[in-house]
Amino acid sequence: MSARILITDDVAANRIVQQARLAAAFYDPILAADGATCLAIAREERPDLVLLDLGLPDISGLEVLQRLRRDPLCRDIPVIALTATASATERLAAFAAGADDVMDRPANERLLLARLRNLLRLKAESDFPAPDGLAIAGLAESSATFEPRGTVALVAPQSAQGAALRDALAGQLRDHLLLLSRREALADIATGQGRDRPPDVFILQDDGQAPSGTLRLLSELKSHQATRHAAVCVVGPAGEGDEAAMAFDLGADDAVGPSVTAEELALRTRGLLRRKRHFDRRRARMEDGLRLAMRDPLTGLYNRRFAAPHLAAIADRARADGSQFAVMVMDLDRFKRVNDLYGHAAGDQVLVEVARRLTANLRETDVLARIGGEEFLAILPGSCMKSTRQVAERLCQVMEDQPIRLASGEDLHVTVSIGVAVAGAAGEASFAIEGLVEQADLALLESKGAGRNQVTYRMSA
């Protein structure tokens, strides 16, 4: 589906020209001739981006911006403000009102389309739903208004140029300003070495001598794992005209020419910091959701939902290369008595310590999951009966040898019963996953019936 662009301009010729350009670029233009119509369409149609002329006849473009940013339905819509006056005061006011960019009219067509693509990509990332259980339940608090100090890296071809930029921004930003050479930006930051965390924003200063070098540095920063989520702003000759269009297509978050004032650059940088923090929070929520979907929250082990497809994948690989693998089902002996005598908090302590010991005595390639209250599943790829026997008996021994110290100071002796099934030794039929786990379960029952604290082995049928 084509992105919908709301064009707001009181001059019909301007609207028609922009409509034709955007339609040729496969966008879906929507037209508004005044501020009131713009606000109404924005609420009703929820366009993907707004091109807003600041000189509207009924409501000033600045007021339209402010109303859009106050409206919960419209505040996340990117807005490019267009102005014919190009006064520094008007530009600063537009940024302060919430514009994502301010461009002089007539705008460079290639640059405008590149900026559109850039902002639409950012909006698509922002619109991607991130799991937030508290927000869904209506229990989340509003976002904190306080933001910690960020780190802004100033990267200049010459140290004197970088120092001058740092001095100009020092009175405008409360964030930490870090002066780097281009070599340091690549060697120390992009490779993730020598620093706890990369800067939040990189400002790449271009002196016009080698714009291609600035763009290469931009590309490097956006391609490295350590810095690809950092915001990057290009300042100088490479930040205007066709070079700026290329910068946006290479991933720049902002680009501005050499005539930018320190006040405007500071406003742009603060906007980049806000956006970066917003995306960081969304990624953190997404990672938390993914972790909760795969992990048991108490022990940190994988859960049953993750273990089942992982077991299927290991079985497929074993079938393909003719190797063996083993499944162990483990159950803590008389665990109900622990909860009854010491309480559920002590029971949780025991489960956490058992998970730690099991993990410490398995290989990194093995999969360990908590599949029930006190029941665990281990999958050992490439393991035959002999090696599996050694592992299982070691697990029993490490549980029995050392008691678990509770928070109360009491020592609790815990043992584990294990059922083992090995697949791959009896031909193709031996890879049936359901039958393999069932064999391990039956072996576990035999361990329980034979007195607990022992291992029972079965080959898959």
N, C-alpha and C positions, 0 to 999 in steps of 0.2 A: 504494500500500500504506500502511495506517495505521501511524503510529508506535507502537511498543510501549513502554508505560510500566510499569516494575516498581514496585508499591506495597508498601512494607515497613512494617508496623505491627502491633504485638501486640494491638491492640484491634480486634475483628472489626467493630464498628460503624463505626469510622473507615475500615477497608478497604472496606466496602460502600458508604459514602457517596462516597469517592473514586472507586471503580470506576464508580458510576452517573454521576458528573459527567464523568469522562473518556470513558466510552462515549458520552454524549450529545454530546460534542465530537468524536466520530469517531476517538478513539484506541483502541488495543487494550490494555486493562489486564491485567497479570499480577500475581498476589497472592502475598505472602510474609508469614508471621506472625512470623518471627524472623530474626536475623542470619545464622545458618548457612544457612537456606534462601535468603536473599537472595544470599549469595555463590555458592551452587551454581547458582542460576538465572542469575545474571549471567554466569557462565563458560559455561554451556550455551546459553542463549538469546540472549546479547548484546543486551539491550534497548537502545532508543534513549535512554532516560533513566531515572533512578531517583529516586523520591520516598522518602526515608529518614527514619523517625522515629528521633530520637537516643536515646530511652528504651526500648531493646529489652531483653527479659528475659534472653537468653542471652549475647549479645555486645553490648557497648556500640556505639551508633551511630558513635562516633568511631573505634573499632577497625575496624568494618566499612568506614568510609571509607578508613582507612589501608591495609587489605588490598586494597581495590579499586584504589587508586592504585599499589600495588606490583605488581599483577598486569598483565602486558603485554596480556592479553586484555581487560581491563576498565578500564584506567587512563584511556582517553579517553571513557568514558561520562559524560555530565553527571549531576551529583547535586545535587538540592535537598534540603537537610536541614530537617526540620520539628521544632520544639521548642515545648513548652508552658510551659517555665520562663522563657524569654526572658532569661536571665542573660547579662551581657556576657562573662563568662569562658567560658561554653559556646559562645557565638557565635564568639568568637575562636578557640577550640580547633577548632571545626568548619571554619572557613576555613583554619586552619593544616593541618588533616588533608586538605584537598583539596576541600571542598565548593564548588560553583559559586555557590550562594546559600544563605542561611539565612533561613527564613521562620517567623514566629510562627504557632502554631496557636490558634484556627482561622484559616486563611488566607483572605484576600479572594479569592473565586472568580475574578473577572475578572482580578485581578492575577496569580494563579497560572497561569491559562491563557495570559495574555500572556507570562509568563516562560517557560512551556513552549515556546511558539512561538518565542521568542527563542533559547533554548538549542538547540532542534532545528534552527533555521536555521544556527546556528554549527556544530553538529555535522555537518550536511550539507556545509557548505563544507570542514570539516576532513577529512571522509571522501572528498572528491573526489580521485581518484588523481592525483598529480603525478609526472612522469617523474623517476626517479633511478636512472641506470644503475649507479652504484656500489653502491647498496643492493640492486638486483636481483641484481647479480653477487656479493653478499656481501662487498664490499670496503670499504663505508662504515664510518667510525669512528662511535662513539657521539657524540651531540650534546654540545657543549661545555657544561660546567657554569657557566662564567663568562659573564655577560651584561653588556654595556656599559651605562653609565648612559643612561637614557631621558630624555625631556623631557615633563613633565607641565604642561599649561596650566591654570591656575586662573582661571576666568571668573566674575566676580561682578558683581552690579548696582552695588555701591558698592566703591570701592577699599579702604575700611577693612575691609569684610567679607572681601574677598580676602586682605588682609594678615593678618588673624586666622587664616584657614584655612591660609595659607602657613606661619605661625609654628607652628601646631599640627602640621603634617605634616613640618616641617623635621627634627625629630628622629626621624621614623619612616621616611623614605624617603631613599635615597642618590641619587635621581635629581634632575635639574635642575628646579626649580619656577619656572615662568614665570607672572607675574601679568598678566592681560589684562582689559581692559574688553570688554563685549559688542561694542561697535563695532569694536575692534581685532581681535577674533576673526573677525568677518565681513570687514572690509576688508583686513586684512593677511594673515590666514591662509587663509581660505576661498577667496580669489581667487588664492592662490599668490604674492603679492607681498611683497617685503621680507624674506624668510627663505629660507635654503637648503633646509630641509625642514620640514614641519609637525610639531607636537608628536605624540608617540606616543599620548598620552591627554589628553582634555579633561575636566576636572571642572567641570560647570556648576552653580554654586551658585544656588539659588532662595530668595528671601526671603519668598515667599508673597504678594507684592504683585501680581505678574503672571505666574502660572504659564504662561499661554499664550505669553508672550514667551520663556520658557525653552524651551518645546517648539518654538517657531518657530526658535530658534537651533539646537536639536538637528537639526531637519529640514534647515536650511541646511547645517550641517556635513556631514551624511550625503549631501547631494546634490551637493556640489562635488567636482570631480575631485581637488583637492589634499588634501582631508581625509576623503574617504569611507572610507578604510581605517583612519583613526585610531579608537581606542576612545573612547567617550563615556560618562561616568557622570553622572547627574543626582542632585544632593544637595539635600534640603530638602523643603518641602511638595509640590513637583511630583514628588518621588521616592517617594511613597507613595500607596496607594489607587488610585482610578480614573485619576488623572493619571499615576501610574507605569505602569499598564497601557497607557495611550496612548503613553507614552515608549518602552516596549519595542516596541510596534507601529510606531513611527516610526524604529526602528533603534538605540535606546540599547543599549549593551552592559551597563549596570548602572544601577540606580536604588535610592536609599536615602533614608529619611526624615531629618528634621532632628535627631533624637536620636542619630544615629550617632556613635560615638566616633572620635577620631583614629586609634586603634590599628586599629579595624575598617576604617575607610576606607583606611588604608595597606595592609592585607592585601588588600582588594578591588582597589586600584590595582595592586599587584604582580601579582595574578592577571591583570588586564587587560593589563599589559605583557608577561607571558609568552605569553598567547594571541596578542597582536598580533605579537610576534616570530615565533611559530610560523607564523602566516598569511603574514607577510612572506617567510619562508624558502620556503614552499610556492609562493607566487606567483613568487618569483625562479627556482625550479627549473622551474616551468611556462614562464616566459618564455624561459629558456635552452633548454628542449626545443623550443619553437616556433621559436626562432631557428635552432637546429641543423637543424631539419627544412627550413628554407627557405634557409639560408645556407651558402656554402662556408666552412669553418672557417679556411682559409689566407688567402684574399683578402677575405673579408667580403662578396663578391658573392652574388647569388642563385644557387641551383644549378639543375640541369636539372629537378628535380622541381617547383620553383616556376615556372620559365620556361614550361613546356608549357601549363598552364592559363591563365597570364597571356597568352600569345600567342593562345590561343583566345578569351579575352575581348576582346582588342584587335581581333581579326578580326571578332567579332560586332558591336562598336560601329562599326567601319568600314563593315560591310555595311549597318547600320541607317541611318547618316547619309551614306552615299555618299562617304566620304573615302578617302584612300589611306594606306598605312603600309608601312614597309620593314623588312626583316630583313637583318642583316649577320652573317656567320659569319667570325670572325677567328682566325688561327692564327699563332703565333710561328714565325719562320723559323729552321730548324736548331737548335731548342731542345735536342735530344738532345746536341748538342756542348757546350752550356753545362753540362749535368749531368756529362758525361764529363770535361770539362777542369777544371771548377771545383768540382764536387761538388753534391750535391742541396741543401745549405743555400744555396749561391749561387743555384741554380735557383729555390728558394722566394723569395729576395729579388727576383729578376727578376720572378716572377709577381705579387708584391705591388705592385711599382712599376708594372708594366704595368697592373694593375687600377686603380691610383690615377690614372694618366694617362688611361685610357679614361673613367673616371668624371668626371674634371675637364673633359673635352671633349665630354660628352653632356649633354642637358637633364635636368632633374629628372623630367620626365614619361617619359623613355626608360627602358627596362628593360635592364639589363646583367647577364649571368649567365656563370658559368664552367661549361661543359658537358663539359669533358674536361681532360686533363692540362695542355695549353697552348692549348686552344681556348675561344673566348669567343663568346657570342651576344648581339647587341644588337637590340632591337625598338624601332622609332621610329614611334610613332603619329602620324598626320597629316602624314607626310613623303612628298613626291613625289620623282621621280628626281633633279631638279635639286638640291633641298636635301640629299638623301641623298648625292649625289656630293660635295658640299662637305664634309659631315661625314666621309665615309670618307677622302677625300684628306687632310683635316686630321689624322685619326688616324694615318695612315701617316707624315705629316710629323713629328708630335710624337714618334713613336718613333725616327725616324731622326736627328732633329736633335741630340738630347742623349743622350749615353751614360748608362748606369746605373752608379752608383758602388756597388761591392760593399763589404762590411764589411772586406775585406782591403785596401781602398784602390784596387783596380784598377777601371778604367773598362771597361765592356762595352758594345759597340754591338749593339743588338737591333733587328730590323725585323719588320714584321708584314705578312702577306698577307690580303686581304679579298675575300670574295665577297658581292655585294649582289643582293637580289631585292626588287622593289617590287610590291605588290599593290593592286588597286583601279582600275587604269586600263583593264583589259580585260574588264570586266563581272563578272557574278556568279561565274563559274567561277574567277576569279582569286583568290578568297578561300580556296581549298583549302589548309589549313595544311601538310599533308604535302608537297604539291607545291611550296609556296613555300620551305620549308626545303631541300628537295632541290635546287631551282634555285640557292639561295644556296651550297649545298655544291658543286655543279658549277662555279659561278663561282669559288669558292675554289680548286678544283683547277686551273682555267685560270690563275689568278694564280700558283699554284705552278709550273705547267709553263712559264709565260712568263718565269720568272726571279725570282719572288718580289718582295717589297717593292712591291706594286702592288695595284690594285683592279680587279676585273672586275664588270661590271653585267649584270643580266638582268631583263627584265620577266617577270612570272609569265604562264604560258600559260593 
